[in-house]
Amino acid sequence: MDRERTRQRVIEAAADLLAREGRDAVTTRAVAVAAGMQAPAIYRLFGDKDGLLEAVAEHGYATFFAAKHVDPDPQDPIEDLRAGWDLAVEFGLTHPALYVLMYSEPKRATSAAFRAGMEILLGRVRRLAAGGWLRVDEELAVTLIHATARGAVLTWLSLPEDRRNPALLTALRESMVAAVTNEEPAVRDAGPAGAARALRASLPEQTTLSGAEQHLLREWLDRLASDG
């Protein structure tokens, strides 16, 4: 317990340095001073500076995950999608140095907290699919939503302050919404693709088919959905 509290104190000290002075300021010596301990203790806890930065990034994912509001049954799933996208972008703009650290290296996608956050996004997308709102495959939708939010934040941070127009964020969000959702539920259309996506999203909740039957049906639905 003492080790975990010490570890958390170091992570919070490093995150504070990162926010106030930037990534270059996060040295093992500076973090040790800020946390009130000797530098060798940092190495015992995290291995090296890279290990410490990984822990700070994980802390960032966990902080973001804790801030997410999950409505299991939103009245308007598209507005819920917008709200989730806005929350992700707001976190990045509020914690710029931490956000850049979190998303600067692809390997951080293995983080447990990162995966938990992506599961929330997947849940939003699955509700869209089940309601017939989804225009594209679920996996592609998740990638598009995540990529546009990440791109919006990093682009905004790269701009001089006098060129940061909030209309940019709104345009990117609405472009994402138009790319992944239908204006009306596709299950009302004559075509089979939207209905196939809606049925495919509902498969985990049904129990009347065997595992082999579910696998075969999912394969058929994938083929139907890809034609839309």
Phi, psi and omega in degrees: 000316179298320179297318181293320178295319178297316179300316180294324178297318179295315180300315181294323177295318179293319179296323179293316177299317180301315182293322186276324191233355178094171187297322182297336180282346184274077173260158180298323180295312182295320179293319179299316178298314181296327181271354178074043180213176179275148182303321179304333179295328178297317181293323178294326183276324189236354179089302179199185182297321179299321177296323177294316180296324176299318180293323178293319177297317177299320176300321178296315178299316181296321179296316179295316180300319181293334182277347184285135175260125182250115175258110184293343181216071183293144179295323179231101185295334179285321174295325176297321176297314178301315182297319178295319178296315179300320180296318179297317180292318179300320178299316180296321181286332179279330182234064188300312182294319178295318180298315179299319177298315182299324187247017181277342182227127182302330185296343181288351176293350177275354181302138179297319180292323176299315180296323178296319177296320179293330176295324176297315178297318179299323178297318177300315182294321180295323177294322175298316181295317182296330178273359180081013183273344191279129181273332185236176177298149183302315182296318178294320179299315179301316180296317180296316182297313181295318183293321181289323177294314179297315179296323179298315181295311184293325177293315179302315182292335181279346184274148170300149185302327182284356178247009181273094183262119180304337179298333177299314181295318179297317180295319179295318179297314182290329174296320177297314181300316180294328182286328187252347183234158174268152176293328175231154179303128183294339181292347176276348182276162180286332184293153184276345189296312181296318178297322179296319178295318180296316180293320179299321179293335182272350185303317182299338182273346182263153186232005185280341181261148175287169178301317180294321179293318178298318180298316181294316180297319180298322178297316178297316181296322177301318181291320177294317183295327182289346179277351186276000000 
